Amino acid sequence: MNKTMYVLSIVAGIFLPLGFLTGLLGVIVGGIPGTDSKSAFALFCILLIGVAVLQLWVFKRKRWL
């Protein structure tokens, strides 16, 4: 039971910030950064991948994974 909760906590720790960023920029309002740029989506995807890699690196460094 403890191992299962630990794994779920790690998964939530990885996906909650990513979900927050995608939800923040997924709201349809005026003034969203990058609406005029054609490469904004690609840059945002690269940012999300970078955040995930950074989180995994921190988790491995702290020996949580």
PDB file as gemmi writes it, atoms N, CA and C in Angstrom:
CRYST1    1.000    1.000    1.000  90.00  90.00  90.00 P 1                      
ATOM      1  N   MET A   1       0.823  -1.184   0.000  1.00  0.00           N  
ATOM      2  CA  MET A   1       0.000   0.000   0.000  1.00  0.00           C  
ATOM      3  C   MET A   1       0.876   1.260   0.000  1.00  0.00           C  
ATOM      4  N   ASN A   2       1.913   1.284   0.841  1.00  0.00           N  
ATOM      5  CA  ASN A   2       2.801   2.440   0.889  1.00  0.00           C  
ATOM      6  C   ASN A   2       3.546   2.639  -0.424  1.00  0.00           C  
ATOM      7  N   LYS A   3       3.977   1.547  -1.040  1.00  0.00           N  
ATOM      8  CA  LYS A   3       4.698   1.637  -2.316  1.00  0.00           C  
ATOM      9  C   LYS A   3       3.785   2.188  -3.412  1.00  0.00           C  
ATOM     10  N   THR A   4       2.541   1.758  -3.418  1.00  0.00           N  
ATOM     11  CA  THR A   4       1.586   2.243  -4.409  1.00  0.00           C  
ATOM     12  C   THR A   4       1.328   3.737  -4.227  1.00  0.00           C  
ATOM     13  N   MET A   5       1.149   4.177  -3.015  1.00  0.00           N  
ATOM     14  CA  MET A   5       0.925   5.601  -2.746  1.00  0.00           C  
ATOM     15  C   MET A   5       2.157   6.431  -3.112  1.00  0.00           C  
ATOM     16  N   TYR A   6       3.335   5.872  -2.877  1.00  0.00           N  
ATOM     17  CA  TYR A   6       4.572   6.546  -3.230  1.00  0.00           C  
ATOM     18  C   TYR A   6       4.660   6.760  -4.739  1.00  0.00           C  
ATOM     19  N   VAL A   7       4.367   5.720  -5.504  1.00  0.00           N  
ATOM     20  CA  VAL A   7       4.411   5.813  -6.962  1.00  0.00           C  
ATOM     21  C   VAL A   7       3.363   6.809  -7.464  1.00  0.00           C  
ATOM     22  N   LEU A   8       2.164   6.780  -6.913  1.00  0.00           N  
ATOM     23  CA  LEU A   8       1.134   7.737  -7.319  1.00  0.00           C  
ATOM     24  C   LEU A   8       1.534   9.168  -6.989  1.00  0.00           C  
ATOM     25  N   SER A   9       2.207   9.374  -5.886  1.00  0.00           N  
ATOM     26  CA  SER A   9       2.680  10.710  -5.523  1.00  0.00           C  
ATOM     27  C   SER A   9       3.736  11.212  -6.500  1.00  0.00           C  
ATOM     28  N   ILE A  10       4.624  10.331  -6.906  1.00  0.00           N  
ATOM     29  CA  ILE A  10       5.656  10.709  -7.876  1.00  0.00           C  
ATOM     30  C   ILE A  10       5.014  11.061  -9.212  1.00  0.00           C  
ATOM     31  N   VAL A  11       4.075  10.258  -9.670  1.00  0.00           N  
ATOM     32  CA  VAL A  11       3.383  10.529 -10.942  1.00  0.00           C  
ATOM     33  C   VAL A  11       2.632  11.851 -10.865  1.00  0.00           C  
ATOM     34  N   ALA A  12       1.947  12.100  -9.759  1.00  0.00           N  
ATOM     35  CA  ALA A  12       1.229  13.364  -9.594  1.00  0.00           C  
ATOM     36  C   ALA A  12       2.205  14.529  -9.555  1.00  0.00           C  
ATOM     37  N   GLY A  13       3.344  14.351  -8.912  1.00  0.00           N  
ATOM     38  CA  GLY A  13       4.345  15.409  -8.853  1.00  0.00           C  
ATOM     39  C   GLY A  13       4.902  15.771 -10.211  1.00  0.00           C  
ATOM     40  N   ILE A  14       4.909  14.827 -11.127  1.00  0.00           N  
ATOM     41  CA  ILE A  14       5.391  15.097 -12.480  1.00  0.00           C  
ATOM     42  C   ILE A  14       4.299  15.746 -13.327  1.00  0.00           C  
ATOM     43  N   PHE A  15       3.086  15.215 -13.257  1.00  0.00           N  
ATOM     44  CA  PHE A  15       2.048  15.665 -14.176  1.00  0.00           C  
ATOM     45  C   PHE A  15       1.244  16.869 -13.709  1.00  0.00           C  
ATOM     46  N   LEU A  16       1.203  17.175 -12.437  1.00  0.00           N  
ATOM     47  CA  LEU A  16       0.445  18.343 -11.981  1.00  0.00           C  
ATOM     48  C   LEU A  16       0.995  19.665 -12.524  1.00  0.00           C  
ATOM     49  N   PRO A  17       2.311  19.915 -12.462  1.00  0.00           N  
ATOM     50  CA  PRO A  17       2.805  21.168 -13.054  1.00  0.00           C  
ATOM     51  C   PRO A  17       2.594  21.243 -14.563  1.00  0.00           C  
ATOM     52  N   LEU A  18       2.735  20.110 -15.252  1.00  0.00           N  
ATOM     53  CA  LEU A  18       2.508  20.102 -16.699  1.00  0.00           C  
ATOM     54  C   LEU A  18       1.049  20.389 -17.020  1.00  0.00           C  
ATOM     55  N   GLY A  19       0.143  19.801 -16.239  1.00  0.00           N  
ATOM     56  CA  GLY A  19      -1.281  20.062 -16.430  1.00  0.00           C  
ATOM     57  C   GLY A  19      -1.642  21.501 -16.123  1.00  0.00           C  
ATOM     58  N   PHE A  20      -0.988  22.088 -15.128  1.00  0.00           N  
ATOM     59  CA  PHE A  20      -1.237  23.492 -14.814  1.00  0.00           C  
ATOM     60  C   PHE A  20      -0.822  24.390 -15.969  1.00  0.00           C  
ATOM     61  N   LEU A  21       0.364  24.138 -16.534  1.00  0.00           N  
ATOM     62  CA  LEU A  21       0.836  24.984 -17.644  1.00  0.00           C  
ATOM     63  C   LEU A  21      -0.051  24.854 -18.873  1.00  0.00           C  
ATOM     64  N   THR A  22      -0.448  23.638 -19.213  1.00  0.00           N  
ATOM     65  CA  THR A  22      -1.304  23.470 -20.388  1.00  0.00           C  
ATOM     66  C   THR A  22      -2.689  24.050 -20.133  1.00  0.00           C  
ATOM     67  N   GLY A  23      -3.203  23.934 -18.929  1.00  0.00           N  
ATOM     68  CA  GLY A  23      -4.499  24.521 -18.611  1.00  0.00           C  
ATOM     69  C   GLY A  23      -4.449  26.032 -18.608  1.00  0.00           C  
ATOM     70  N   LEU A  24      -3.342  26.583 -18.149  1.00  0.00           N  
ATOM     71  CA  LEU A  24      -3.193  28.036 -18.102  1.00  0.00           C  
ATOM     72  C   LEU A  24      -3.205  28.635 -19.493  1.00  0.00           C  
ATOM     73  N   LEU A  25      -2.522  28.010 -20.422  1.00  0.00           N  
ATOM     74  CA  LEU A  25      -2.482  28.536 -21.783  1.00  0.00           C  
ATOM     75  C   LEU A  25      -3.610  27.990 -22.651  1.00  0.00           C  
ATOM     76  N   GLY A  26      -4.405  27.078 -22.137  1.00  0.00           N  
ATOM     77  CA  GLY A  26      -5.524  26.535 -22.897  1.00  0.00           C  
ATOM     78  C   GLY A  26      -6.792  27.342 -22.746  1.00  0.00           C  
ATOM     79  N   VAL A  27      -6.800  28.319 -21.853  1.00  0.00           N  
ATOM     80  CA  VAL A  27      -7.973  29.155 -21.647  1.00  0.00           C  
ATOM     81  C   VAL A  27      -8.086  30.117 -22.828  1.00  0.00           C  
ATOM     82  N   ILE A  28      -9.279  30.226 -23.374  1.00  0.00           N  
ATOM     83  CA  ILE A  28      -9.472  31.077 -24.545  1.00  0.00           C  
ATOM     84  C   ILE A  28      -9.815  32.495 -24.081  1.00  0.00           C  
ATOM     85  N   VAL A  29      -8.789  33.305 -23.963  1.00  0.00           N  
ATOM     86  CA  VAL A  29      -8.942  34.716 -23.614  1.00  0.00           C  
ATOM     87  C   VAL A  29      -7.979  35.522 -24.471  1.00  0.00           C  
ATOM     88  N   GLY A  30      -8.218  36.799 -24.552  1.00  0.00           N  
ATOM     89  CA  GLY A  30      -7.320  37.665 -25.296  1.00  0.00           C  
ATOM     90  C   GLY A  30      -6.037  37.897 -24.525  1.00  0.00           C  
ATOM     91  N   GLY A  31      -4.968  38.098 -25.253  1.00  0.00           N  
ATOM     92  CA  GLY A  31      -3.697  38.410 -24.612  1.00  0.00           C  
ATOM     93  C   GLY A  31      -2.848  37.214 -24.232  1.00  0.00           C  
ATOM     94  N   ILE A  32      -3.175  36.025 -24.735  1.00  0.00           N  
ATOM     95  CA  ILE A  32      -2.347  34.852 -24.450  1.00  0.00           C  
ATOM     96  C   ILE A  32      -1.013  35.032 -25.177  1.00  0.00           C  
ATOM     97  N   PRO A  33       0.101  34.838 -24.484  1.00  0.00           N  
ATOM     98  CA  PRO A  33       1.397  34.983 -25.150  1.00  0.00           C  
ATOM     99  C   PRO A  33       1.563  33.969 -26.279  1.00  0.00           C  
ATOM    100  N   GLY A  34       2.094  34.426 -27.392  1.00  0.00           N  
ATOM    101  CA  GLY A  34       2.402  33.543 -28.505  1.00  0.00           C  
ATOM    102  C   GLY A  34       1.300  33.350 -29.522  1.00  0.00           C  
ATOM    103  N   THR A  35       0.210  34.099 -29.430  1.00  0.00           N  
ATOM    104  CA  THR A  35      -0.872  33.903 -30.392  1.00  0.00           C  
ATOM    105  C   THR A  35      -0.491  34.391 -31.785  1.00  0.00           C  
ATOM    106  N   ASP A  36       0.455  35.315 -31.876  1.00  0.00           N  
ATOM    107  CA  ASP A  36       0.867  35.845 -33.171  1.00  0.00           C  
ATOM    108  C   ASP A  36       2.011  35.064 -33.802  1.00  0.00           C  
ATOM    109  N   SER A  37       2.660  34.222 -33.033  1.00  0.00           N  
ATOM    110  CA  SER A  37       3.826  33.499 -33.515  1.00  0.00           C  
ATOM    111  C   SER A  37       3.431  32.096 -33.983  1.00  0.00           C  
ATOM    112  N   LYS A  38       3.971  31.701 -35.124  1.00  0.00           N  
ATOM    113  CA  LYS A  38       3.692  30.360 -35.646  1.00  0.00           C  
ATOM    114  C   LYS A  38       4.490  29.286 -34.909  1.00  0.00           C  
ATOM    115  N   SER A  39       5.592  29.674 -34.288  1.00  0.00           N  
ATOM    116  CA  SER A  39       6.425  28.693 -33.597  1.00  0.00           C  
ATOM    117  C   SER A  39       6.126  28.625 -32.098  1.00  0.00           C  
ATOM    118  N   ALA A  40       5.106  29.319 -31.627  1.00  0.00           N  
ATOM    119  CA  ALA A  40       4.804  29.345 -30.192  1.00  0.00           C  
ATOM    120  C   ALA A  40       4.410  27.960 -29.672  1.00  0.00           C  
ATOM    121  N   PHE A  41       3.649  27.203 -30.442  1.00  0.00           N  
ATOM    122  CA  PHE A  41       3.236  25.867 -29.996  1.00  0.00           C  
ATOM    123  C   PHE A  41       4.437  24.942 -29.853  1.00  0.00           C  
ATOM    124  N   ALA A  42       5.331  24.998 -30.826  1.00  0.00           N  
ATOM    125  CA  ALA A  42       6.533  24.157 -30.753  1.00  0.00           C  
ATOM    126  C   ALA A  42       7.405  24.559 -29.567  1.00  0.00           C  
ATOM    127  N   LEU A  43       7.551  25.851 -29.325  1.00  0.00           N  
ATOM    128  CA  LEU A  43       8.335  26.314 -28.188  1.00  0.00           C  
ATOM    129  C   LEU A  43       7.688  25.905 -26.867  1.00  0.00           C  
ATOM    130  N   PHE A  44       6.373  25.944 -26.807  1.00  0.00           N  
ATOM    131  CA  PHE A  44       5.672  25.535 -25.599  1.00  0.00           C  
ATOM    132  C   PHE A  44       5.840  24.037 -25.357  1.00  0.00           C  
ATOM    133  N   CYS A  45       5.783  23.247 -26.409  1.00  0.00           N  
ATOM    134  CA  CYS A  45       6.009  21.801 -26.271  1.00  0.00           C  
ATOM    135  C   CYS A  45       7.429  21.520 -25.770  1.00  0.00           C  
ATOM    136  N   ILE A  46       8.399  22.251 -26.290  1.00  0.00           N  
ATOM    137  CA  ILE A  46       9.782  22.097 -25.841  1.00  0.00           C  
ATOM    138  C   ILE A  46       9.905  22.504 -24.375  1.00  0.00           C  
ATOM    139  N   LEU A  47       9.199  23.566 -23.980  1.00  0.00           N  
ATOM    140  CA  LEU A  47       9.193  23.994 -22.583  1.00  0.00           C  
ATOM    141  C   LEU A  47       8.629  22.906 -21.677  1.00  0.00           C  
ATOM    142  N   LEU A  48       7.521  22.284 -22.091  1.00  0.00           N  
ATOM    143  CA  LEU A  48       6.917  21.214 -21.292  1.00  0.00           C  
ATOM    144  C   LEU A  48       7.856  20.017 -21.159  1.00  0.00           C  
ATOM    145  N   ILE A  49       8.516  19.661 -22.237  1.00  0.00           N  
ATOM    146  CA  ILE A  49       9.475  18.560 -22.191  1.00  0.00           C  
ATOM    147  C   ILE A  49      10.633  18.914 -21.268  1.00  0.00           C  
ATOM    148  N   GLY A  50      11.090  20.161 -21.346  1.00  0.00           N  
ATOM    149  CA  GLY A  50      12.162  20.609 -20.463  1.00  0.00           C  
ATOM    150  C   GLY A  50      11.771  20.561 -18.995  1.00  0.00           C  
ATOM    151  N   VAL A  51      10.536  20.971 -18.690  1.00  0.00           N  
ATOM    152  CA  VAL A  51      10.056  20.923 -17.305  1.00  0.00           C  
ATOM    153  C   VAL A  51       9.995  19.480 -16.819  1.00  0.00           C  
ATOM    154  N   ALA A  52       9.502  18.584 -17.655  1.00  0.00           N  
ATOM    155  CA  ALA A  52       9.416  17.172 -17.268  1.00  0.00           C  
ATOM    156  C   ALA A  52      10.803  16.572 -17.044  1.00  0.00           C  
ATOM    157  N   VAL A  53      11.749  16.888 -17.918  1.00  0.00           N  
ATOM    158  CA  VAL A  53      13.114  16.366 -17.765  1.00  0.00           C  
ATOM    159  C   VAL A  53      13.753  16.930 -16.500  1.00  0.00           C  
ATOM    160  N   LEU A  54      13.540  18.211 -16.235  1.00  0.00           N  
ATOM    161  CA  LEU A  54      14.079  18.823 -15.024  1.00  0.00           C  
ATOM    162  C   LEU A  54      13.494  18.178 -13.769  1.00  0.00           C  
ATOM    163  N   GLN A  55      12.200  17.914 -13.781  1.00  0.00           N  
ATOM    164  CA  GLN A  55      11.567  17.253 -12.635  1.00  0.00           C  
ATOM    165  C   GLN A  55      12.129  15.853 -12.431  1.00  0.00           C  
ATOM    166  N   LEU A  56      12.271  15.103 -13.503  1.00  0.00           N  
ATOM    167  CA  LEU A  56      12.828  13.753 -13.391  1.00  0.00           C  
ATOM    168  C   LEU A  56      14.255  13.791 -12.870  1.00  0.00           C  
ATOM    169  N   TRP A  57      15.030  14.762 -13.330  1.00  0.00           N  
ATOM    170  CA  TRP A  57      16.406  14.905 -12.860  1.00  0.00           C  
ATOM    171  C   TRP A  57      16.443  15.204 -11.361  1.00  0.00           C  
ATOM    172  N   VAL A  58      15.584  16.126 -10.916  1.00  0.00           N  
ATOM    173  CA  VAL A  58      15.531  16.464  -9.490  1.00  0.00           C  
ATOM    174  C   VAL A  58      15.097  15.250  -8.674  1.00  0.00           C  
ATOM    175  N   PHE A  59      14.092  14.521  -9.157  1.00  0.00           N  
ATOM    176  CA  PHE A  59      13.619  13.338  -8.435  1.00  0.00           C  
ATOM    177  C   PHE A  59      14.715  12.282  -8.332  1.00  0.00           C  
ATOM    178  N   LYS A  60      15.460  12.080  -9.417  1.00  0.00           N  
ATOM    179  CA  LYS A  60      16.541  11.090  -9.374  1.00  0.00           C  
ATOM    180  C   LYS A  60      17.669  11.560  -8.463  1.00  0.00           C  
ATOM    181  N   ARG A  61      17.948  12.855  -8.478  1.00  0.00           N  
ATOM    182  CA  ARG A  61      19.017  13.394  -7.636  1.00  0.00           C  
ATOM    183  C   ARG A  61      18.676  13.248  -6.151  1.00  0.00           C  
ATOM    184  N   LYS A  62      17.409  13.404  -5.821  1.00  0.00           N  
ATOM    185  CA  LYS A  62      16.975  13.250  -4.429  1.00  0.00           C  
ATOM    186  C   LYS A  62      16.692  11.793  -4.079  1.00  0.00           C  
ATOM    187  N   ARG A  63      16.910  10.892  -5.044  1.00  0.00           N  
ATOM    188  CA  ARG A  63      16.691   9.453  -4.877  1.00  0.00           C  
ATOM    189  C   ARG A  63      15.248   9.113  -4.560  1.00  0.00           C  
ATOM    190  N   TRP A  64      14.326   9.853  -5.190  1.00  0.00           N  
ATOM    191  CA  TRP A  64      12.904   9.572  -5.039  1.00  0.00           C  
ATOM    192  C   TRP A  64      12.432   8.571  -6.092  1.00  0.00           C  
ATOM    193  N   LEU A  65      13.196   8.423  -7.155  1.00  0.00           N  
ATOM    194  CA  LEU A  65      12.845   7.456  -8.205  1.00  0.00           C  
ATOM    195  C   LEU A  65      13.781   6.279  -8.160  1.00  0.00           C  
TER     196      LEU A  65                                                      
END                                                                             
